Amino acid sequence: MASTITTPDSIDDRVSTRSVGVRLLSRPEIGSLVGAAVILLFFVATAAPFRDIHNTGTILYGAALIGVMAVPVSLLMIGGEFDLSAGVAVTTAGLTAGIVAYQLSVNVWVGMVAALALALLIGAFNGWLLMRTGLPSFLVSLGTFFILQGLNIAVTRLTSGAVASNSISDMDGFGTAHAVFASQFKVGGITIKIIVVWWIVFVAIAAWILLRTKIGNWIFAVGGDAAAARAVGVPVKKVKIGLFMTVGFFAWFTGMQLLFVQNGVVQSGEGVGKEFLYIIAAVVGGCLLTGGYGSVVGGAVGALIFGMVQLGVVYAGWNPDWFKAFLGAMLLLATIVNLVVKNKAEAR
């Protein structure tokens, strides 16, 4: 009598279903979201002004000042590069718009277009030099940082005779430009600066590009392994130059906000050290220093943490010196947490 042996349906080992918890852990921004919640609860409990809903606009404004630049810096870091000139490039853009408009007696918008062209050129130069020489972006952008820092001060002194640009507040086009870059409005008694709205829009667009388009795939690819990406047809050179030019565009935008929120005047020494704040926001948000991993949304959360801590320390009545100590500790902790989360998510 013959017997029939039945076997279970074959299962493809290549297909597996991950739990919700594992999927959450695989998201780069999960650590920053938890950190933001903890910091929020902490300052709500310890600082009475922090609980005042009317101060929400101030907190969001402080976060947006870092958050706008954290968008391109996050993209650049995911692409495997740094830009240490981002902070002074903001000042360069603001100074250029003001100086061109004032010295040539033209509409403010003409000066702004000239500043945009220069900002994009600086970004393109950083990217081109990086790809041409193979030097680390740290060294390339550090050189650009010192060049721009020197030019900001020297050209401003040459044109205005002081360390600040001449005011353009009474020139044609100032009112409309101010409305675009530095206006504010109220929502339920909360004063919202327009840069907060721009910040949210920029984060949404960048997140969509990164996660839903071919360009986003290219950014992850060049950051993970540029040689492998090039081998499968990814235009590595164009992607990296494009990322540096994106930093240039956002430096221009932030520089315009700086110019118009200060009534048409920019101090030539501003911006030094801001590049580290942008990088910290990106790292806290889940970007790895090695590239190929990160999140624009996480960078926004990192900037929000910055805004909450910056004002939370003041509202709690503590010595502001503790803020810088917190930044350093936050950077180290975020780097370790991001690496651990990434490794555990990959292991599962």
C-alpha positions in Angstrom: 0.0 0.0 0.0 1.5 3.2 -1.1 1.6 6.1 1.3 1.4 9.8 0.4 3.6 12.3 2.2 2.2 15.8 2.3 4.4 18.7 2.8 3.4 22.2 3.9 3.1 24.9 1.4 6.5 26.3 0.5 7.4 29.6 2.2 9.7 32.1 0.5 12.3 32.9 3.1 13.1 36.2 1.3 9.7 37.6 2.3 9.1 38.5 5.9 6.6 40.7 7.8 8.1 43.1 10.3 6.2 44.1 13.3 5.0 47.7 13.9 7.7 48.1 16.6 10.5 47.1 14.3 9.2 49.4 11.5 9.1 52.3 14.0 12.6 51.6 15.2 13.9 51.6 11.6 12.8 55.2 11.2 15.7 57.6 11.7 13.6 60.3 13.5 12.2 58.0 16.2 14.9 58.8 18.7 14.5 62.6 18.2 10.7 62.3 18.6 11.1 60.6 21.9 13.7 63.1 23.0 11.4 66.0 22.0 8.6 64.6 24.1 10.8 64.1 27.1 12.2 67.7 26.9 8.7 69.1 26.4 7.4 67.4 29.5 10.5 68.3 31.5 10.2 72.1 30.8 6.4 72.1 31.2 7.0 70.7 34.7 9.9 72.9 35.6 9.4 76.3 33.9 6.0 78.1 34.4 6.5 80.4 31.3 6.9 77.4 29.2 3.3 76.4 29.9 2.0 79.7 28.6 0.5 79.1 25.2 1.4 82.6 24.1 5.1 81.7 24.3 4.6 78.9 21.7 5.2 81.3 18.8 8.5 82.3 20.3 9.7 78.7 20.7 8.7 77.9 17.2 10.5 81.0 15.9 13.7 80.0 17.6 13.4 76.5 16.2 12.6 77.8 12.6 15.8 79.9 12.6 17.8 76.7 12.8 15.2 74.4 11.2 15.2 76.1 7.8 18.9 75.5 7.3 18.7 72.1 8.9 16.6 71.0 5.9 19.4 71.2 3.3 22.1 70.2 5.8 20.2 67.0 6.5 19.9 66.3 2.8 23.6 66.9 2.4 24.6 64.7 5.3 22.4 61.9 4.0 24.3 62.4 0.8 27.5 61.8 2.8 28.9 65.4 2.9 29.3 68.4 5.3 29.1 72.2 4.6 30.9 74.2 7.3 30.4 77.4 5.3 26.6 77.3 5.7 26.5 79.7 8.7 28.6 82.5 7.2 27.0 81.9 3.7 23.7 83.1 5.3 25.4 86.4 6.3 27.1 86.7 2.9 23.7 86.4 1.2 22.1 89.1 3.5 25.1 91.4 3.1 25.2 91.0 -0.7 21.5 91.9 -1.1 21.8 95.0 1.1 25.1 96.2 -0.4 24.0 95.8 -4.0 20.7 97.5 -3.5 22.2 100.4 -1.5 25.4 101.0 -3.5 23.6 100.8 -6.9 20.4 102.5 -5.7 18.3 99.8 -7.2 15.1 98.0 -6.1 15.7 95.7 -3.1 14.6 92.7 -5.2 17.5 93.3 -7.6 19.9 93.0 -4.8 18.1 89.9 -3.6 18.5 88.3 -7.1 22.2 89.1 -7.1 22.5 87.5 -3.6 20.7 84.4 -4.8 23.1 84.1 -7.8 26.1 84.4 -5.5 24.7 81.9 -3.0 24.1 79.3 -5.7 27.5 79.9 -7.1 29.1 79.3 -3.7 27.3 76.1 -3.4 28.2 75.0 -6.9 31.9 75.9 -6.2 31.9 73.8 -3.0 30.4 70.8 -4.9 32.6 71.2 -8.0 35.8 71.5 -6.0 34.8 68.5 -3.9 34.3 66.3 -7.0 37.2 67.7 -8.9 39.8 67.2 -6.2 38.4 64.4 -4.1 39.2 66.3 -0.9 36.9 65.8 2.1 34.0 68.2 2.2 35.1 69.1 5.7 38.3 70.7 4.2 36.6 72.2 1.2 33.9 73.9 3.1 36.2 74.9 5.9 38.3 76.8 3.3 35.1 78.5 2.0 34.1 79.3 5.5 37.3 81.4 6.1 37.1 83.0 2.7 33.5 84.1 3.2 34.1 85.2 6.8 37.0 87.5 5.7 35.1 88.8 2.7 32.0 89.6 4.8 33.9 91.9 7.1 36.3 93.4 4.5 33.7 94.2 1.9 31.3 95.6 4.5 34.0 97.9 5.9 34.9 99.0 2.4 31.4 99.9 1.3 29.9 101.2 4.5 32.9 102.2 6.6 31.5 100.1 9.5 31.0 96.4 10.4 27.3 96.6 9.4 25.7 97.2 6.1 23.8 100.4 5.3 20.1 100.2 6.0 17.9 99.7 3.0 14.6 100.0 4.9 13.6 103.1 3.0 14.3 101.7 -0.5 11.9 100.5 -3.1 10.8 96.9 -2.7 11.6 96.7 1.0 8.0 96.5 2.1 7.0 93.6 -0.2 10.2 91.7 0.6 9.7 92.2 4.3 6.2 90.7 4.0 7.6 87.6 2.3 10.5 87.0 4.6 9.9 88.7 8.0 6.2 89.3 8.5 4.0 87.8 11.3 0.4 87.0 12.0 -1.7 85.9 15.0 -3.5 82.5 15.4 -5.6 82.3 18.5 -3.5 84.9 20.3 -0.2 83.2 19.3 2.1 85.3 17.2 3.5 83.2 14.3 6.5 84.5 12.3 6.2 83.8 8.6 9.5 81.9 8.6 7.7 79.2 10.7 5.3 78.6 7.9 8.1 78.5 5.3 10.0 76.0 7.5 7.0 73.6 7.6 6.6 74.0 3.8 10.3 73.3 3.1 10.3 70.3 5.4 7.2 68.8 3.7 8.7 69.3 0.2 12.1 68.0 1.1 10.6 64.9 2.9 8.5 64.1 -0.2 11.5 64.4 -2.5 13.6 62.3 -0.3 11.1 59.5 0.3 9.0 59.5 -2.9 11.2 60.5 -5.8 14.1 59.1 -7.8 16.2 62.0 -6.6 15.7 60.9 -3.0 16.9 57.4 -3.9 20.0 58.9 -5.5 20.7 61.0 -2.4 20.6 57.9 -0.2 22.7 55.9 -2.7 25.5 58.4 -3.0 25.7 58.8 0.7 25.7 55.0 1.3 28.3 54.1 -1.3 29.2 56.6 -4.1 31.2 54.1 -6.1 28.4 51.5 -6.1 25.9 54.2 -6.9 27.9 55.4 -9.9 28.2 51.8 -11.1 24.4 51.5 -11.4 24.0 54.8 -13.2 23.4 57.3 -10.5 24.8 60.7 -11.5 27.0 61.1 -8.4 28.6 64.4 -9.5 25.3 66.1 -10.3 23.7 64.9 -7.1 26.5 66.2 -4.8 26.8 69.5 -6.6 23.0 69.8 -6.5 23.0 69.2 -2.8 25.6 71.9 -2.1 23.6 74.3 -4.3 20.5 73.4 -2.3 22.4 74.5 0.8 23.3 77.7 -1.1 19.6 78.4 -1.9 18.5 77.9 1.7 21.4 80.1 2.9 20.1 82.8 0.6 16.6 82.4 2.0 17.7 82.5 5.6 20.0 85.5 4.8 17.0 87.4 3.4 15.1 86.7 6.6 18.0 88.0 8.6 18.2 91.1 6.5 14.6 92.1 6.7 13.9 91.1 10.3 16.7 93.4 11.3 15.2 96.4 9.4 17.5 96.1 6.4 20.8 95.9 8.2 23.2 92.9 8.6 26.2 92.7 10.9 29.2 91.3 9.0 30.4 89.1 11.8 27.1 87.2 12.2 26.8 83.5 11.3 30.0 82.1 12.7 29.2 78.9 14.6 25.7 78.6 13.3 26.9 75.8 10.9 27.4 73.6 14.0 23.8 74.2 15.2 22.5 73.1 11.8 24.6 69.9 11.9 23.6 69.2 15.5 19.9 69.5 14.5 20.4 67.0 11.6 22.4 64.6 13.8 19.9 64.7 16.6 17.2 64.1 14.0 18.8 60.8 12.9 21.4 61.7 10.3 24.5 59.6 10.5 27.9 61.4 10.1 28.9 58.6 7.7 26.0 59.4 5.3 23.4 57.2 3.6 20.9 57.4 6.5 18.8 60.1 8.0 15.6 62.1 7.8 14.5 65.6 7.0 11.6 65.4 9.4 14.1 64.2 12.0 16.2 67.3 11.3 13.1 69.4 11.9 12.5 67.7 15.2 16.1 68.3 16.1 15.7 72.0 15.5 12.5 72.0 17.6 14.5 70.4 20.4 17.0 73.2 20.0 14.2 75.9 20.2 12.6 74.3 23.3 15.9 73.9 25.2 17.2 77.4 24.2 14.1 79.1 25.7 13.4 76.5 28.3 16.7 77.2 30.0 15.8 80.9 30.1 12.2 80.4 31.2 13.5 78.1 34.0 15.8 80.8 35.3 19.0 78.8 34.8 22.4 80.1 33.8 22.4 80.2 29.9 25.9 78.8 30.0 24.3 75.4 30.5 22.8 75.5 27.1 26.1 75.0 25.3 26.9 72.1 27.6 23.6 70.6 26.7 24.3 70.9 23.0 27.5 69.0 23.3 25.9 66.2 25.4 22.9 66.1 23.1 25.2 65.6 20.0 27.1 62.8 21.6 24.0 61.0 22.9 22.2 61.4 19.6 25.1 60.0 17.6 25.2 56.9 19.8 21.5 56.4 19.9 21.2 56.8 16.1 23.9 54.2 15.5 22.4 51.7 18.0 18.9 52.1 16.5 20.2 51.7 13.0 22.2 48.5 13.8 19.3 46.9 15.7 16.8 47.7 12.9 19.2 46.2 10.3 19.7 43.1 12.5 16.0 42.4 12.5 
